[in-house]
Amino acid sequence: MTTLTVTAKGQVTLKKDLLQYLGVEPGQKVEINKLSDGQIIVKAAVEGGSINEAFGILQAHNPQKRALSVDEINNIIARGWAKQK
């Protein structure tokens, strides 16, 4: 069992071994769920994509590559739905 200290600001810092156990790295988030018996559950937050990330796939990340056309993107999506590579 790990014991943590509450700061004057009411904060608790999770120790490195706990973060590693959760698979959480700096900048990532954790999710806390309160149970009715006064306990909490701490787990790594599932990161959902933002709309900005979705639009980011339309840009060429490598300056030597061109951006995909709408038809190319639609073909990739159709193959994905059909579980093809």
Secondary structure as UniProt FT lines:
FT   TURN            8..9
FT   HELIX           16..22
FT   TURN            26..27
FT   STRAND          30..34
FT   TURN            36..37
FT   STRAND          40..44
FT   HELIX           51..56
FT   TURN            57..58
FT   TURN            63..64
FT   HELIX           70..81
FT   TURN            82..83
//
